Amino acid sequence: MTPTVETALLIAVIGIVGIFIFMALFYLMIIALEKYLPYQEDKANTESGG
């Protein structure tokens, strides 16, 4: 394999790993936000009957 192809593969692998790390951190951030700021339904809409 030529050095150019090896360098291109290395850059591609680093990019893919970086994307997966970002997605994992984003997912954990969403879980943390759901835990600390739970969803609450709007009581005005449910009590009015419609």
N, CA, C and O atoms as a GROMACS GRO file, in nm:
protein
  200
    1MET      N    1   0.084  -0.118   0.000
    1MET     CA    2   0.000   0.000   0.000
    1MET      C    3   0.089   0.125   0.000
    1MET      O    4   0.192   0.129   0.067
    2THR      N    5   0.049   0.223  -0.074
    2THR     CA    6   0.129   0.344  -0.081
    2THR      C    7   0.108   0.430   0.044
    2THR      O    8   0.004   0.419   0.109
    3PRO      N    9   0.204   0.512   0.076
    3PRO     CA   10   0.189   0.599   0.194
    3PRO      C   11   0.068   0.694   0.183
    3PRO      O   12   0.007   0.728   0.284
    4THR      N   13   0.036   0.734   0.063
    4THR     CA   14  -0.078   0.823   0.045
    4THR      C   15  -0.209   0.753   0.082
    4THR      O   16  -0.296   0.812   0.147
    5VAL      N   17  -0.223   0.628   0.040
    5VAL     CA   18  -0.344   0.553   0.072
    5VAL      C   19  -0.352   0.526   0.222
    5VAL      O   20  -0.459   0.534   0.282
    6GLU      N   21  -0.238   0.494   0.283
    6GLU     CA   22  -0.235   0.471   0.428
    6GLU      C   23  -0.275   0.597   0.504
    6GLU      O   24  -0.351   0.589   0.601
    7THR      N   25  -0.226   0.711   0.461
    7THR     CA   26  -0.262   0.837   0.526
    7THR      C   27  -0.410   0.868   0.508
    7THR      O   28  -0.476   0.914   0.602
    8ALA      N   29  -0.463   0.842   0.390
    8ALA     CA   30  -0.605   0.867   0.366
    8ALA      C   31  -0.692   0.776   0.452
    8ALA      O   32  -0.792   0.821   0.507
    9LEU      N   33  -0.654   0.649   0.466
    9LEU     CA   34  -0.730   0.558   0.551
    9LEU      C   35  -0.723   0.600   0.697
    9LEU      O   36  -0.823   0.593   0.769
   10LEU      N   37  -0.606   0.645   0.741
   10LEU     CA   38  -0.592   0.691   0.879
   10LEU      C   39  -0.682   0.812   0.905
   10LEU      O   40  -0.748   0.818   1.009
   11ILE      N   41  -0.685   0.906   0.813
   11ILE     CA   42  -0.770   1.023   0.828
   11ILE      C   43  -0.918   0.982   0.830
   11ILE      O   44  -0.996   1.036   0.908
   12ALA      N   45  -0.955   0.888   0.744
   12ALA     CA   46  -1.094   0.841   0.741
   12ALA      C   47  -1.133   0.773   0.872
   12ALA      O   48  -1.242   0.795   0.924
   13VAL      N   49  -1.044   0.689   0.926
   13VAL     CA   50  -1.072   0.620   1.052
   13VAL      C   51  -1.085   0.720   1.166
   13VAL      O   52  -1.175   0.708   1.249
   14ILE      N   53  -0.996   0.817   1.171
   14ILE     CA   54  -1.004   0.919   1.275
   14ILE      C   55  -1.135   0.996   1.266
   14ILE      O   56  -1.196   1.026   1.368
   15GLY      N   57  -1.179   1.027   1.146
   15GLY     CA   58  -1.305   1.098   1.128
   15GLY      C   59  -1.424   1.016   1.172
   15GLY      O   60  -1.513   1.068   1.239
   16ILE      N   61  -1.427   0.888   1.136
   16ILE     CA   62  -1.539   0.802   1.174
   16ILE      C   63  -1.544   0.783   1.326
   16ILE      O   64  -1.651   0.790   1.386
   17VAL      N   65  -1.429   0.761   1.387
   17VAL     CA   66  -1.424   0.745   1.533
   17VAL      C   67  -1.468   0.874   1.601
   17VAL      O   68  -1.540   0.870   1.701
   18GLY      N   69  -1.427   0.988   1.547
   18GLY     CA   70  -1.469   1.116   1.603
   18GLY      C   71  -1.618   1.135   1.597
   18GLY      O   72  -1.678   1.186   1.691
   19ILE      N   73  -1.680   1.095   1.487
   19ILE     CA   74  -1.824   1.107   1.474
   19ILE      C   75  -1.895   1.019   1.576
   19ILE      O   76  -1.993   1.062   1.638
   20PHE      N   77  -1.848   0.895   1.595
   20PHE     CA   78  -1.912   0.806   1.691
   20PHE      C   79  -1.894   0.857   1.834
   20PHE      O   80  -1.986   0.844   1.916
   21ILE      N   81  -1.779   0.914   1.865
   21ILE     CA   82  -1.759   0.972   1.998
   21ILE      C   83  -1.855   1.088   2.020
   21ILE      O   84  -1.915   1.101   2.126
   22PHE      N   85  -1.869   1.174   1.919
   22PHE     CA   86  -1.962   1.286   1.929
   22PHE      C   87  -2.104   1.238   1.949
   22PHE      O   88  -2.176   1.291   2.034
   23MET      N   89  -2.147   1.136   1.872
   23MET     CA   90  -2.284   1.085   1.886
   23MET      C   91  -2.306   1.025   2.024
   23MET      O   92  -2.414   1.042   2.081
   24ALA      N   93  -2.207   0.956   2.079
   24ALA     CA   94  -2.221   0.898   2.212
   24ALA      C   95  -2.234   1.008   2.318
   24ALA      O   96  -2.317   0.998   2.408
   25LEU      N   97  -2.152   1.112   2.308
   25LEU     CA   98  -2.161   1.221   2.403
   25LEU      C   99  -2.294   1.295   2.391
   25LEU      O  100  -2.353   1.333   2.492
   26PHE      N  101  -2.342   1.314   2.270
   26PHE     CA  102  -2.470   1.380   2.248
   26PHE      C  103  -2.583   1.297   2.307
   26PHE      O  104  -2.675   1.352   2.368
   27TYR      N  105  -2.578   1.164   2.289
   27TYR     CA  106  -2.679   1.076   2.344
   27TYR      C  107  -2.679   1.081   2.497
   27TYR      O  108  -2.785   1.087   2.559
   28LEU      N  109  -2.560   1.078   2.557
   28LEU     CA  110  -2.552   1.087   2.702
   28LEU      C  111  -2.602   1.223   2.753
   28LEU      O  112  -2.661   1.230   2.860
   29MET      N  113  -2.578   1.327   2.677
   29MET     CA  114  -2.628   1.459   2.716
   29MET      C  115  -2.780   1.463   2.712
   29MET      O  116  -2.842   1.524   2.800
   30ILE      N  117  -2.840   1.400   2.612
   30ILE     CA  118  -2.986   1.395   2.604
   30ILE      C  119  -3.044   1.317   2.722
   30ILE      O  120  -3.143   1.359   2.782
   31ILE      N  121  -2.981   1.203   2.755
   31ILE     CA  122  -3.028   1.124   2.869
   31ILE      C  123  -3.018   1.206   2.999
   31ILE      O  124  -3.109   1.203   3.081
   32ALA      N  125  -2.908   1.278   3.016
   32ALA     CA  126  -2.891   1.360   3.137
   32ALA      C  127  -2.997   1.470   3.144
   32ALA      O  128  -3.051   1.496   3.251
   33LEU      N  129  -3.026   1.533   3.032
   33LEU     CA  130  -3.128   1.638   3.032
   33LEU      C  131  -3.266   1.581   3.063
   33LEU      O  132  -3.344   1.645   3.134
   34GLU      N  133  -3.297   1.462   3.012
   34GLU     CA  134  -3.425   1.400   3.043
   34GLU      C  135  -3.434   1.364   3.190
   34GLU      O  136  -3.542   1.369   3.249
   35LYS      N  137  -3.323   1.326   3.250
   35LYS     CA  138  -3.323   1.289   3.391
   35LYS      C  139  -3.341   1.410   3.481
   35LYS      O  140  -3.420   1.407   3.575
   36TYR      N  141  -3.269   1.518   3.452
   36TYR     CA  142  -3.272   1.635   3.538
   36TYR      C  143  -3.383   1.733   3.504
   36TYR      O  144  -3.422   1.813   3.589
   37LEU      N  145  -3.435   1.728   3.384
   37LEU     CA  146  -3.546   1.815   3.344
   37LEU      C  147  -3.656   1.730   3.282
   37LEU      O  148  -3.673   1.730   3.160
   38PRO      N  149  -3.732   1.657   3.365
   38PRO     CA  150  -3.834   1.567   3.309
   38PRO      C  151  -3.946   1.643   3.240
   38PRO      O  152  -3.974   1.758   3.272
   39TYR      N  153  -4.008   1.575   3.146
   39TYR     CA  154  -4.118   1.636   3.070
   39TYR      C  155  -4.241   1.645   3.158
   39TYR      O  156  -4.275   1.550   3.228
   40GLN      N  157  -4.308   1.762   3.154
   40GLN     CA  158  -4.432   1.782   3.228
   40GLN      C  159  -4.537   1.829   3.130
   40GLN      O  160  -4.517   1.926   3.057
   41GLU      N  161  -4.651   1.759   3.129
   41GLU     CA  162  -4.758   1.799   3.038
   41GLU      C  163  -4.816   1.932   3.081
   41GLU      O  164  -4.815   1.967   3.199
   42ASP      N  165  -4.867   2.004   2.984
   42ASP     CA  166  -4.931   2.132   3.012
   42ASP      C  167  -5.065   2.106   3.079
   42ASP      O  168  -5.155   2.048   3.018
   43LYS      N  169  -5.080   2.150   3.204
   43LYS     CA  170  -5.203   2.122   3.279
   43LYS      C  171  -5.320   2.204   3.230
   43LYS      O  172  -5.434   2.162   3.247
   44ALA      N  173  -5.297   2.318   3.170
   44ALA     CA  174  -5.405   2.403   3.122
   44ALA      C  175  -5.482   2.333   3.011
   44ALA      O  176  -5.604   2.345   3.004
   45ASN      N  177  -5.413   2.261   2.923
   45ASN     CA  178  -5.480   2.192   2.814
   45ASN      C  179  -5.556   2.069   2.862
   45ASN      O  180  -5.662   2.038   2.809
   46THR      N  181  -5.504   2.000   2.962
   46THR     CA  182  -5.569   1.876   3.006
   46THR      C  183  -5.689   1.904   3.096
   46THR      O  184  -5.784   1.826   3.096
   47GLU      N  185  -5.688   2.014   3.172
   47GLU     CA  186  -5.799   2.044   3.261
   47GLU      C  187  -5.917   2.108   3.190
   47GLU      O  188  -6.030   2.097   3.236
   48SER      N  189  -5.893   2.173   3.078
   48SER     CA  190  -6.001   2.241   3.007
   48SER      C  191  -6.091   2.144   2.933
   48SER      O  192  -6.200   2.182   2.889
   49GLY      N  193  -6.048   2.020   2.917
   49GLY     CA  194  -6.131   1.920   2.852
   49GLY      C  195  -6.124   1.925   2.701
   49GLY      O  196  -6.208   1.865   2.634
   50GLY      N  197  -6.031   1.992   2.648
   50GLY     CA  198  -6.024   1.989   2.504
   50GLY      C  199  -5.916   2.071   2.454
   50GLY      O  200  -5.896   2.080   2.332
   0.00000   0.00000   0.00000
